[in-house]
Amino acid sequence: MSRPRSLPRARDARDHSGLSARKRLSQNFLADAGTARLLVRASGIGSRDLVLEIGPGAGMLTRQLAGAAGRVLAYEIDPHYAALLRKRYAADDRVRCFQADFRSVTAPREPFAVVANIPYASTTDIVRWCLAARHLTSATLLTQLEFARKHSGGYGRWSKLAITHWPSTEFAMGPRVDRTCFRPVPRVDSAVLHLRNRPRPLLAPGALREYRRLVELGFSGVGGSLAASLATAFPSRRVRAACRIAGVPTDEPVGTIDPERWIALHRILS
């Protein structure tokens, strides 16, 4: 794997707006060892696995990963904590620490997992990075509770991001984590969000591209329902028949349609 590109050094002192570096970088460090162990257990990683950690901070989770994984690559944007971890693991060849914004890192060219308590402000960018990584096997991410629920159908609704990638990646919510397990204490609780890449996607590559175009059309918002949006590209009679077979009421909002019915619609309409 190529070494991450150098980034401008972040300042440890307060910036011109008076905000601390920790606040600017959206840092709420994990302060509970039990939660760190829970996250590692939930990830399912083993002694032969390569694991990438995002935003390790003072290293609460890094310590648990070092005892469970074969190799750990930790990426910390804050130069103070990056230097701290490099010093701590200088004699341990299994753990390497870099000062970098994880979003700029090139993904490994071998199977790997991501396990991390990720910065709230960068959550969507990091999830998209994981989804684009060809050799990712799984990502176990500690996110805001609302984010984990939103992208795993927890509210009875599904996000466009989850629906788009569902044929190749499963989204699932794991344990809830109380906000008091972090320092500083955030305003909201967190939860584990699992991304698991399927060994065999539910659709072939060509069909997957067609499926994603269908999802893009369905979420276009035309007409107030999925059926109305689809009818802009397919004959209305065909859309009504497909919705009936897939169990999708023609007036159902797009966000409440689960992944299985999306795949059924694609197969019928294609």
C-alpha atoms as an extended CHARMM CRD file, in Angstrom:
* protein
*
       270  EXT
         1         1  MET       CA              0.0000000000        0.0000000000        0.0000000000  PROA      1               0.0000000000
         2         2  SER       CA              1.3020000000        3.4470000000       -0.8310000000  PROA      2               0.0000000000
         3         3  ARG       CA              2.1540000000        5.8050000000        1.9510000000  PROA      3               0.0000000000
         4         4  PRO       CA             -0.4740000000        8.5320000000        2.5770000000  PROA      4               0.0000000000
         5         5  ARG       CA              0.1190000000       11.9350000000        1.0610000000  PROA      5               0.0000000000
         6         6  SER       CA              1.4920000000       14.6170000000        3.3510000000  PROA      6               0.0000000000
         7         7  LEU       CA             -1.0110000000       17.1180000000        4.6600000000  PROA      7               0.0000000000
         8         8  PRO       CA             -0.5900000000       20.5490000000        6.2240000000  PROA      8               0.0000000000
         9         9  ARG       CA              0.1120000000       20.2410000000        9.9040000000  PROA      9               0.0000000000
        10        10  ALA       CA             -2.8660000000       21.0100000000       12.1330000000  PROA      10              0.0000000000
        11        11  ARG       CA             -2.2220000000       23.4170000000       14.9990000000  PROA      11              0.0000000000
        12        12  ASP       CA             -2.4240000000       22.1720000000       18.5640000000  PROA      12              0.0000000000
        13        13  ALA       CA             -3.2590000000       25.6340000000       19.8830000000  PROA      13              0.0000000000
        14        14  ARG       CA             -6.5810000000       27.4010000000       19.4410000000  PROA      14              0.0000000000
        15        15  ASP       CA             -7.2390000000       28.7470000000       15.9440000000  PROA      15              0.0000000000
        16        16  HSD       CA             -8.3290000000       32.2880000000       15.1090000000  PROA      16              0.0000000000
        17        17  SER       CA            -11.9850000000       31.5340000000       15.8940000000  PROA      17              0.0000000000
        18        18  GLY       CA            -11.0920000000       30.3660000000       19.3910000000  PROA      18              0.0000000000
        19        19  LEU       CA            -12.1050000000       26.7560000000       18.8040000000  PROA      19              0.0000000000
        20        20  SER       CA             -9.8420000000       24.0350000000       20.1240000000  PROA      20              0.0000000000
        21        21  ALA       CA             -8.1280000000       21.6520000000       17.7120000000  PROA      21              0.0000000000
        22        22  ARG       CA            -10.1920000000       18.8100000000       19.0880000000  PROA      22              0.0000000000
        23        23  LYS       CA            -13.4530000000       20.6010000000       18.2980000000  PROA      23              0.0000000000
        24        24  ARG       CA            -12.2780000000       21.6500000000       14.8480000000  PROA      24              0.0000000000
        25        25  LEU       CA            -11.3940000000       18.0470000000       14.0230000000  PROA      25              0.0000000000
        26        26  SER       CA            -14.6860000000       16.6830000000       15.4100000000  PROA      26              0.0000000000
        27        27  GLN       CA            -12.8190000000       14.6030000000       17.9860000000  PROA      27              0.0000000000
        28        28  ASN       CA            -14.8020000000       12.7440000000       20.6220000000  PROA      28              0.0000000000
        29        29  PHE       CA            -12.3170000000       10.1700000000       21.8430000000  PROA      29              0.0000000000
        30        30  LEU       CA            -13.3850000000        6.7700000000       23.0690000000  PROA      30              0.0000000000
        31        31  ALA       CA            -12.6860000000        6.6850000000       26.8060000000  PROA      31              0.0000000000
        32        32  ASP       CA            -14.1480000000        3.3070000000       27.7570000000  PROA      32              0.0000000000
        33        33  ALA       CA            -12.0320000000        0.1520000000       27.3320000000  PROA      33              0.0000000000
        34        34  GLY       CA            -15.1010000000       -2.0700000000       27.4730000000  PROA      34              0.0000000000
        35        35  THR       CA            -16.5970000000       -0.3090000000       24.4600000000  PROA      35              0.0000000000
        36        36  ALA       CA            -13.2960000000       -0.6540000000       22.5920000000  PROA      36              0.0000000000
        37        37  ARG       CA            -13.3190000000       -4.3930000000       23.2530000000  PROA      37              0.0000000000
        38        38  LEU       CA            -16.9670000000       -4.5910000000       22.1610000000  PROA      38              0.0000000000
        39        39  LEU       CA            -16.1290000000       -2.8640000000       18.8870000000  PROA      39              0.0000000000
        40        40  VAL       CA            -13.2840000000       -5.2750000000       18.1670000000  PROA      40              0.0000000000
        41        41  ARG       CA            -15.4430000000       -8.3090000000       18.9740000000  PROA      41              0.0000000000
        42        42  ALA       CA            -18.2520000000       -6.9800000000       16.7840000000  PROA      42              0.0000000000
        43        43  SER       CA            -15.8450000000       -6.5720000000       13.8610000000  PROA      43              0.0000000000
        44        44  GLY       CA            -14.9450000000      -10.2680000000       13.8130000000  PROA      44              0.0000000000
        45        45  ILE       CA            -11.3000000000       -9.5620000000       12.9410000000  PROA      45              0.0000000000
        46        46  GLY       CA             -8.6340000000      -12.1740000000       13.6380000000  PROA      46              0.0000000000
        47        47  SER       CA             -4.8860000000      -12.5860000000       14.0290000000  PROA      47              0.0000000000
        48        48  ARG       CA             -4.2650000000      -12.7790000000       10.2700000000  PROA      48              0.0000000000
        49        49  ASP       CA             -6.2190000000       -9.6720000000        9.3090000000  PROA      49              0.0000000000
        50        50  LEU       CA             -4.9980000000       -6.3030000000        8.1120000000  PROA      50              0.0000000000
        51        51  VAL       CA             -7.0160000000       -3.5690000000        9.8610000000  PROA      51              0.0000000000
        52        52  LEU       CA             -7.1560000000        0.1620000000        9.1980000000  PROA      52              0.0000000000
        53        53  GLU       CA             -8.1270000000        2.4700000000       12.0520000000  PROA      53              0.0000000000
        54        54  ILE       CA             -9.4050000000        6.0020000000       11.4800000000  PROA      54              0.0000000000
        55        55  GLY       CA             -8.8320000000        8.7610000000       14.0190000000  PROA      55              0.0000000000
        56        56  PRO       CA             -7.2970000000        6.7270000000       16.8520000000  PROA      56              0.0000000000
        57        57  GLY       CA             -6.6840000000        9.7700000000       19.0540000000  PROA      57              0.0000000000
        58        58  ALA       CA             -4.9740000000        8.6760000000       22.2670000000  PROA      58              0.0000000000
        59        59  GLY       CA             -5.1770000000        5.0170000000       21.2030000000  PROA      59              0.0000000000
        60        60  MET       CA             -7.9150000000        3.4180000000       23.3340000000  PROA      60              0.0000000000
        61        61  LEU       CA             -9.1380000000        1.3270000000       20.3930000000  PROA      61              0.0000000000
        62        62  THR       CA             -5.6560000000        0.9270000000       18.9020000000  PROA      62              0.0000000000
        63        63  ARG       CA             -4.5860000000       -0.9900000000       21.9930000000  PROA      63              0.0000000000
        64        64  GLN       CA             -7.3900000000       -3.5130000000       21.5230000000  PROA      64              0.0000000000
        65        65  LEU       CA             -6.7980000000       -3.8270000000       17.7860000000  PROA      65              0.0000000000
        66        66  ALA       CA             -3.0910000000       -4.4630000000       18.3420000000  PROA      66              0.0000000000
        67        67  GLY       CA             -3.9700000000       -7.4530000000       20.4910000000  PROA      67              0.0000000000
        68        68  ALA       CA             -6.4720000000       -8.9110000000       18.0280000000  PROA      68              0.0000000000
        69        69  ALA       CA             -5.3490000000       -8.1580000000       14.4630000000  PROA      69              0.0000000000
        70        70  GLY       CA             -2.3550000000       -9.2800000000       12.4670000000  PROA      70              0.0000000000
        71        71  ARG       CA             -1.4380000000       -5.7500000000       11.3750000000  PROA      71              0.0000000000
        72        72  VAL       CA             -2.8700000000       -2.3250000000       12.1850000000  PROA      72              0.0000000000
        73        73  LEU       CA             -2.4910000000        0.8570000000       10.1350000000  PROA      73              0.0000000000
        74        74  ALA       CA             -3.7180000000        3.8320000000       12.1550000000  PROA      74              0.0000000000
        75        75  TYR       CA             -4.4070000000        7.2170000000       10.5220000000  PROA      75              0.0000000000
        76        76  GLU       CA             -4.6410000000       10.2670000000       12.7670000000  PROA      76              0.0000000000
        77        77  ILE       CA             -5.0190000000       13.8060000000       11.3990000000  PROA      77              0.0000000000
        78        78  ASP       CA             -3.9450000000       15.5210000000       14.6420000000  PROA      78              0.0000000000
        79        79  PRO       CA             -0.0990000000       15.6960000000       14.6870000000  PROA      79              0.0000000000
        80        80  HSD       CA              0.0380000000       15.5640000000       18.4860000000  PROA      80              0.0000000000
        81        81  TYR       CA             -1.7330000000       12.2180000000       18.7380000000  PROA      81              0.0000000000
        82        82  ALA       CA             -0.0610000000       10.8370000000       15.6190000000  PROA      82              0.0000000000
        83        83  ALA       CA              3.3500000000       11.4660000000       17.2040000000  PROA      83              0.0000000000
        84        84  LEU       CA              2.1550000000        9.9730000000       20.5000000000  PROA      84              0.0000000000
        85        85  LEU       CA              1.0860000000        6.7310000000       18.8310000000  PROA      85              0.0000000000
        86        86  ARG       CA              4.2120000000        6.4800000000       16.6860000000  PROA      86              0.0000000000
        87        87  LYS       CA              6.3120000000        6.7130000000       19.8160000000  PROA      87              0.0000000000
        88        88  ARG       CA              4.1680000000        4.2010000000       21.7090000000  PROA      88              0.0000000000
        89        89  TYR       CA              4.3630000000        1.5890000000       18.9540000000  PROA      89              0.0000000000
        90        90  ALA       CA              7.8640000000        2.3170000000       17.6730000000  PROA      90              0.0000000000
        91        91  ALA       CA              9.0380000000       -1.1590000000       18.6960000000  PROA      91              0.0000000000
        92        92  ASP       CA              5.9660000000       -3.0090000000       17.4330000000  PROA      92              0.0000000000
        93        93  ASP       CA              6.1840000000       -3.9250000000       13.7490000000  PROA      93              0.0000000000
        94        94  ARG       CA              2.5070000000       -4.9030000000       13.6650000000  PROA      94              0.0000000000
        95        95  VAL       CA              1.2860000000       -1.3420000000       14.2890000000  PROA      95              0.0000000000
        96        96  ARG       CA              2.0860000000        1.6180000000       12.0440000000  PROA      96              0.0000000000
        97        97  CYS       CA              0.7750000000        5.1240000000       12.6950000000  PROA      97              0.0000000000
        98        98  PHE       CA              0.4890000000        7.9190000000       10.1520000000  PROA      98              0.0000000000
        99        99  GLN       CA             -0.4680000000       11.5630000000       10.3760000000  PROA      99              0.0000000000
       100       100  ALA       CA             -3.0140000000       11.8980000000        7.5770000000  PROA      100             0.0000000000
       101       101  ASP       CA             -6.5800000000       12.6870000000        6.7010000000  PROA      101             0.0000000000
       102       102  PHE       CA             -7.9750000000        9.2220000000        6.0930000000  PROA      102             0.0000000000
       103       103  ARG       CA            -10.0320000000       10.4530000000        3.1460000000  PROA      103             0.0000000000
       104       104  SER       CA             -6.7850000000       11.0320000000        1.2080000000  PROA      104             0.0000000000
       105       105  VAL       CA             -5.3820000000        7.5590000000        1.8750000000  PROA      105             0.0000000000
       106       106  THR       CA             -5.0190000000        5.0140000000       -0.9350000000  PROA      106             0.0000000000
       107       107  ALA       CA             -6.7730000000        1.7510000000       -0.0640000000  PROA      107             0.0000000000
       108       108  PRO       CA             -4.6180000000       -1.3810000000        0.3120000000  PROA      108             0.0000000000
       109       109  ARG       CA             -4.3410000000       -3.7360000000       -2.6460000000  PROA      109             0.0000000000
       110       110  GLU       CA             -5.0830000000       -6.7250000000       -0.4570000000  PROA      110             0.0000000000
       111       111  PRO       CA             -8.0550000000       -7.7480000000        1.6920000000  PROA      111             0.0000000000
       112       112  PHE       CA             -8.4930000000       -5.5000000000        4.7240000000  PROA      112             0.0000000000
       113       113  ALA       CA            -11.0480000000       -4.3750000000        7.2960000000  PROA      113             0.0000000000
       114       114  VAL       CA            -11.7470000000       -0.9820000000        8.8250000000  PROA      114             0.0000000000
       115       115  VAL       CA            -12.5110000000       -0.7010000000       12.5400000000  PROA      115             0.0000000000
       116       116  ALA       CA            -12.8520000000        2.7960000000       13.9420000000  PROA      116             0.0000000000
       117       117  ASN       CA            -14.5140000000        5.4000000000       16.1170000000  PROA      117             0.0000000000
       118       118  ILE       CA            -14.8540000000        7.9030000000       13.3040000000  PROA      118             0.0000000000
       119       119  PRO       CA            -15.1330000000       11.7200000000       13.4810000000  PROA      119             0.0000000000
       120       120  TYR       CA            -18.7930000000       12.6880000000       13.2830000000  PROA      120             0.0000000000
       121       121  ALA       CA            -18.1980000000       15.4960000000       10.7770000000  PROA      121             0.0000000000
       122       122  SER       CA            -16.5170000000       13.1490000000        8.2840000000  PROA      122             0.0000000000
       123       123  THR       CA            -18.8280000000       10.1510000000        8.6450000000  PROA      123             0.0000000000
       124       124  THR       CA            -20.4200000000       10.2210000000        5.1830000000  PROA      124             0.0000000000
       125       125  ASP       CA            -17.0770000000       10.8050000000        3.4500000000  PROA      125             0.0000000000
       126       126  ILE       CA            -15.5160000000        7.8810000000        5.3230000000  PROA      126             0.0000000000
       127       127  VAL       CA            -18.4140000000        5.5570000000        4.5410000000  PROA      127             0.0000000000
       128       128  ARG       CA            -18.1360000000        6.4810000000        0.8610000000  PROA      128             0.0000000000
       129       129  TRP       CA            -14.3710000000        5.8040000000        1.0030000000  PROA      129             0.0000000000
       130       130  CYS       CA            -15.0850000000        2.3410000000        2.4150000000  PROA      130             0.0000000000
       131       131  LEU       CA            -17.7110000000        1.6020000000       -0.2270000000  PROA      131             0.0000000000
       132       132  ALA       CA            -15.2810000000        2.5490000000       -2.9910000000  PROA      132             0.0000000000
       133       133  ALA       CA            -12.4060000000        0.4100000000       -1.6560000000  PROA      133             0.0000000000
       134       134  ARG       CA            -12.1410000000       -2.6240000000       -3.8950000000  PROA      134             0.0000000000
       135       135  HSD       CA            -10.5310000000       -4.9840000000       -1.3780000000  PROA      135             0.0000000000
       136       136  LEU       CA            -12.4820000000       -3.9930000000        1.7320000000  PROA      136             0.0000000000
       137       137  THR       CA            -14.0370000000       -6.9920000000        3.4580000000  PROA      137             0.0000000000
       138       138  SER       CA            -15.8970000000       -5.1260000000        6.2040000000  PROA      138             0.0000000000
       139       139  ALA       CA            -16.0840000000       -1.8450000000        8.0700000000  PROA      139             0.0000000000
       140       140  THR       CA            -17.1380000000       -1.6380000000       11.7090000000  PROA      140             0.0000000000
       141       141  LEU       CA            -17.7170000000        2.0220000000       12.4350000000  PROA      141             0.0000000000
       142       142  LEU       CA            -18.7570000000        3.7850000000       15.6270000000  PROA      142             0.0000000000
       143       143  THR       CA            -21.0110000000        6.6030000000       14.3810000000  PROA      143             0.0000000000
       144       144  GLN       CA            -23.7360000000        8.8560000000       15.6930000000  PROA      144             0.0000000000
       145       145  LEU       CA            -26.8000000000        6.7890000000       16.5990000000  PROA      145             0.0000000000
       146       146  GLU       CA            -28.9800000000        8.6660000000       14.1240000000  PROA      146             0.0000000000
       147       147  PHE       CA            -26.5540000000        8.0060000000       11.2710000000  PROA      147             0.0000000000
       148       148  ALA       CA            -26.3960000000        4.2730000000       11.9980000000  PROA      148             0.0000000000
       149       149  ARG       CA            -30.1770000000        4.0090000000       12.1680000000  PROA      149             0.0000000000
       150       150  LYS       CA            -30.7270000000        6.1040000000        9.0500000000  PROA      150             0.0000000000
       151       151  HSD       CA            -28.4890000000        3.9240000000        6.9060000000  PROA      151             0.0000000000
       152       152  SER       CA            -29.6640000000        0.5450000000        8.2100000000  PROA      152             0.0000000000
       153       153  GLY       CA            -33.4330000000        1.0020000000        7.9970000000  PROA      153             0.0000000000
       154       154  GLY       CA            -33.7360000000        1.6810000000       11.7150000000  PROA      154             0.0000000000
       155       155  TYR       CA            -36.3830000000        4.3730000000       11.2600000000  PROA      155             0.0000000000
       156       156  GLY       CA            -38.4340000000        2.3030000000        8.8560000000  PROA      156             0.0000000000
       157       157  ARG       CA            -36.7760000000        4.3210000000        6.1070000000  PROA      157             0.0000000000
       158       158  TRP       CA            -33.7360000000        3.6560000000        3.9300000000  PROA      158             0.0000000000
       159       159  SER       CA            -31.1130000000        6.0810000000        2.6510000000  PROA      159             0.0000000000
       160       160  LYS       CA            -30.2120000000        6.3880000000       -0.9930000000  PROA      160             0.0000000000
       161       161  LEU       CA            -26.6160000000        5.4830000000       -0.0840000000  PROA      161             0.0000000000
       162       162  ALA       CA            -27.6150000000        2.1610000000        1.4830000000  PROA      162             0.0000000000
       163       163  ILE       CA            -30.0780000000        1.2660000000       -1.2860000000  PROA      163             0.0000000000
       164       164  THR       CA            -27.5400000000        2.0800000000       -4.0060000000  PROA      164             0.0000000000
       165       165  HSD       CA            -24.8550000000       -0.1960000000       -2.5850000000  PROA      165             0.0000000000
       166       166  TRP       CA            -27.0440000000       -2.9380000000       -1.1070000000  PROA      166             0.0000000000
       167       167  PRO       CA            -26.4380000000       -5.5270000000       -3.8760000000  PROA      167             0.0000000000
       168       168  SER       CA            -22.7060000000       -5.4720000000       -3.0630000000  PROA      168             0.0000000000
       169       169  THR       CA            -22.6170000000       -4.3220000000        0.5760000000  PROA      169             0.0000000000
       170       170  GLU       CA            -24.8730000000       -5.1040000000        3.5370000000  PROA      170             0.0000000000
       171       171  PHE       CA            -25.6070000000       -2.2550000000        5.9710000000  PROA      171             0.0000000000
       172       172  ALA       CA            -26.5150000000       -3.3340000000        9.5200000000  PROA      172             0.0000000000
       173       173  MET       CA            -26.7440000000       -1.5980000000       12.8790000000  PROA      173             0.0000000000
       174       174  GLY       CA            -24.8940000000       -3.0620000000       15.8390000000  PROA      174             0.0000000000
       175       175  PRO       CA            -24.8390000000       -2.2140000000       19.5620000000  PROA      175             0.0000000000
       176       176  ARG       CA            -25.7710000000        1.1970000000       20.8640000000  PROA      176             0.0000000000
       177       177  VAL       CA            -23.0720000000        3.0630000000       22.8200000000  PROA      177             0.0000000000
       178       178  ASP       CA            -23.8810000000        5.6430000000       25.4840000000  PROA      178             0.0000000000
       179       179  ARG       CA            -22.4700000000        9.1260000000       24.9520000000  PROA      179             0.0000000000
       180       180  THR       CA            -20.7410000000        9.0320000000       28.3590000000  PROA      180             0.0000000000
       181       181  CYS       CA            -18.1980000000        6.5870000000       26.8860000000  PROA      181             0.0000000000
       182       182  PHE       CA            -16.5220000000        9.4800000000       25.0400000000  PROA      182             0.0000000000
       183       183  ARG       CA            -14.4090000000       12.4870000000       25.9980000000  PROA      183             0.0000000000
       184       184  PRO       CA            -15.4720000000       15.1750000000       25.6070000000  PROA      184             0.0000000000
       185       185  VAL       CA            -19.0040000000       13.8670000000       26.0940000000  PROA      185             0.0000000000
       186       186  PRO       CA            -21.0370000000       14.5170000000       22.9150000000  PROA      186             0.0000000000
       187       187  ARG       CA            -24.6950000000       15.5240000000       22.9090000000  PROA      187             0.0000000000
       188       188  VAL       CA            -25.9330000000       12.2650000000       21.3780000000  PROA      188             0.0000000000
       189       189  ASP       CA            -25.4100000000        8.5250000000       21.7580000000  PROA      189             0.0000000000
       190       190  SER       CA            -23.5270000000        6.4670000000       19.2110000000  PROA      190             0.0000000000
       191       191  ALA       CA            -23.9740000000        3.0510000000       17.6210000000  PROA      191             0.0000000000
       192       192  VAL       CA            -22.0110000000        0.5460000000       15.5910000000  PROA      192             0.0000000000
       193       193  LEU       CA            -22.6520000000        0.5540000000       11.8570000000  PROA      193             0.0000000000
       194       194  HSD       CA            -21.4950000000       -2.5730000000       10.0100000000  PROA      194             0.0000000000
       195       195  LEU       CA            -20.6570000000       -2.5710000000        6.3090000000  PROA      195             0.0000000000
       196       196  ARG       CA            -20.0740000000       -6.1010000000        5.0190000000  PROA      196             0.0000000000
       197       197  ASN       CA            -19.0080000000       -6.5930000000        1.4380000000  PROA      197             0.0000000000
       198       198  ARG       CA            -20.7330000000       -9.6000000000       -0.0930000000  PROA      198             0.0000000000
       199       199  PRO       CA            -18.3800000000      -12.3030000000       -1.4400000000  PROA      199             0.0000000000
       200       200  ARG       CA            -20.8440000000      -12.6750000000       -4.3110000000  PROA      200             0.0000000000
       201       201  PRO       CA            -22.8890000000       -9.5590000000       -5.1490000000  PROA      201             0.0000000000
       202       202  LEU       CA            -26.6200000000      -10.0450000000       -5.5400000000  PROA      202             0.0000000000
       203       203  LEU       CA            -26.4010000000       -8.6970000000       -9.1030000000  PROA      203             0.0000000000
       204       204  ALA       CA            -23.9020000000       -9.1770000000      -11.9200000000  PROA      204             0.0000000000
       205       205  PRO       CA            -21.6930000000       -6.1680000000      -12.7950000000  PROA      205             0.0000000000
       206       206  GLY       CA            -23.7680000000       -5.1330000000      -15.8280000000  PROA      206             0.0000000000
       207       207  ALA       CA            -27.0230000000       -5.5250000000      -13.9260000000  PROA      207             0.0000000000
       208       208  LEU       CA            -25.5570000000       -3.5970000000      -11.0020000000  PROA      208             0.0000000000
       209       209  ARG       CA            -24.9820000000       -0.5420000000      -13.1870000000  PROA      209             0.0000000000
       210       210  GLU       CA            -28.5710000000       -0.7200000000      -14.4220000000  PROA      210             0.0000000000
       211       211  TYR       CA            -29.8030000000       -1.1220000000      -10.8500000000  PROA      211             0.0000000000
       212       212  ARG       CA            -27.9500000000        1.9860000000       -9.7200000000  PROA      212             0.0000000000
       213       213  ARG       CA            -29.4130000000        4.0200000000      -12.5580000000  PROA      213             0.0000000000
       214       214  LEU       CA            -32.8470000000        2.8190000000      -11.4690000000  PROA      214             0.0000000000
       215       215  VAL       CA            -32.1600000000        3.9090000000       -7.8750000000  PROA      215             0.0000000000
       216       216  GLU       CA            -30.9580000000        7.3120000000       -9.0840000000  PROA      216             0.0000000000
       217       217  LEU       CA            -34.1840000000        7.7150000000      -11.0380000000  PROA      217             0.0000000000
       218       218  GLY       CA            -36.3210000000        6.5140000000       -8.1320000000  PROA      218             0.0000000000
       219       219  PHE       CA            -34.7780000000        9.0240000000       -5.7250000000  PROA      219             0.0000000000
       220       220  SER       CA            -35.1390000000       11.9070000000       -8.2040000000  PROA      220             0.0000000000
       221       221  GLY       CA            -38.2370000000       13.1020000000       -6.3300000000  PROA      221             0.0000000000
       222       222  VAL       CA            -40.4600000000       13.4720000000       -9.3810000000  PROA      222             0.0000000000
       223       223  GLY       CA            -44.1760000000       13.0610000000       -8.6170000000  PROA      223             0.0000000000
       224       224  GLY       CA            -43.9540000000       12.3700000000       -4.8840000000  PROA      224             0.0000000000
       225       225  SER       CA            -43.6620000000        8.5730000000       -5.0620000000  PROA      225             0.0000000000
       226       226  LEU       CA            -41.3120000000        5.9440000000       -6.4400000000  PROA      226             0.0000000000
       227       227  ALA       CA            -43.8680000000        4.8210000000       -9.0140000000  PROA      227             0.0000000000
       228       228  ALA       CA            -44.3060000000        8.3710000000      -10.3180000000  PROA      228             0.0000000000
       229       229  SER       CA            -40.5410000000        8.8090000000      -10.6730000000  PROA      229             0.0000000000
       230       230  LEU       CA            -40.1330000000        5.4970000000      -12.5030000000  PROA      230             0.0000000000
       231       231  ALA       CA            -42.9770000000        6.3960000000      -14.8560000000  PROA      231             0.0000000000
       232       232  THR       CA            -40.8330000000        9.1930000000      -16.2970000000  PROA      232             0.0000000000
       233       233  ALA       CA            -38.6310000000        6.5350000000      -17.9350000000  PROA      233             0.0000000000
       234       234  PHE       CA            -40.9120000000        3.4590000000      -18.2180000000  PROA      234             0.0000000000
       235       235  PRO       CA            -44.4920000000        3.0810000000      -19.4910000000  PROA      235             0.0000000000
       236       236  SER       CA            -46.9600000000        3.7170000000      -16.6620000000  PROA      236             0.0000000000
       237       237  ARG       CA            -48.6970000000        0.3710000000      -17.1880000000  PROA      237             0.0000000000
       238       238  ARG       CA            -45.3750000000       -1.4590000000      -16.9070000000  PROA      238             0.0000000000
       239       239  VAL       CA            -44.4770000000        0.4370000000      -13.7390000000  PROA      239             0.0000000000
       240       240  ARG       CA            -47.8330000000       -0.3650000000      -12.1210000000  PROA      240             0.0000000000
       241       241  ALA       CA            -47.4430000000       -4.0480000000      -12.9550000000  PROA      241             0.0000000000
       242       242  ALA       CA            -43.8780000000       -4.1380000000      -11.5970000000  PROA      242             0.0000000000
       243       243  CYS       CA            -44.9210000000       -2.3930000000       -8.3730000000  PROA      243             0.0000000000
       244       244  ARG       CA            -47.7760000000       -4.8300000000       -7.8930000000  PROA      244             0.0000000000
       245       245  ILE       CA            -45.4870000000       -7.8680000000       -8.3080000000  PROA      245             0.0000000000
       246       246  ALA       CA            -42.7830000000       -6.3850000000       -6.0430000000  PROA      246             0.0000000000
       247       247  GLY       CA            -45.2970000000       -5.3950000000       -3.3470000000  PROA      247             0.0000000000
       248       248  VAL       CA            -44.7840000000       -1.6400000000       -3.7280000000  PROA      248             0.0000000000
       249       249  PRO       CA            -47.9540000000        0.4910000000       -3.4500000000  PROA      249             0.0000000000
       250       250  THR       CA            -47.9480000000        3.0720000000       -6.2300000000  PROA      250             0.0000000000
       251       251  ASP       CA            -48.2660000000        5.9070000000       -3.7080000000  PROA      251             0.0000000000
       252       252  GLU       CA            -45.4890000000        4.6670000000       -1.3750000000  PROA      252             0.0000000000
       253       253  PRO       CA            -42.6990000000        7.2110000000       -0.6910000000  PROA      253             0.0000000000
       254       254  VAL       CA            -39.3100000000        6.1680000000       -1.9790000000  PROA      254             0.0000000000
       255       255  GLY       CA            -37.5850000000        6.2230000000        1.4290000000  PROA      255             0.0000000000
       256       256  THR       CA            -39.7290000000        3.4620000000        2.9510000000  PROA      256             0.0000000000
       257       257  ILE       CA            -39.0020000000        0.8830000000        0.2610000000  PROA      257             0.0000000000
       258       258  ASP       CA            -36.5730000000       -1.7260000000        1.5620000000  PROA      258             0.0000000000
       259       259  PRO       CA            -33.6250000000       -3.1380000000       -0.4410000000  PROA      259             0.0000000000
       260       260  GLU       CA            -35.2940000000       -6.4500000000       -1.2770000000  PROA      260             0.0000000000
       261       261  ARG       CA            -38.1870000000       -4.7040000000       -3.0350000000  PROA      261             0.0000000000
       262       262  TRP       CA            -35.7670000000       -2.4390000000       -4.9040000000  PROA      262             0.0000000000
       263       263  ILE       CA            -33.9590000000       -5.4870000000       -6.2720000000  PROA      263             0.0000000000
       264       264  ALA       CA            -37.2860000000       -7.0940000000       -7.1820000000  PROA      264             0.0000000000
       265       265  LEU       CA            -38.3250000000       -3.9440000000       -9.0710000000  PROA      265             0.0000000000
       266       266  HSD       CA            -35.0420000000       -3.9060000000      -10.9510000000  PROA      266             0.0000000000
       267       267  ARG       CA            -35.3700000000       -7.5230000000      -12.0060000000  PROA      267             0.0000000000
       268       268  ILE       CA            -38.9440000000       -7.0420000000      -13.2010000000  PROA      268             0.0000000000
       269       269  LEU       CA            -38.3330000000       -3.7810000000      -15.0790000000  PROA      269             0.0000000000
       270       270  SER       CA            -35.0920000000       -4.9710000000      -16.6880000000  PROA      270             0.0000000000
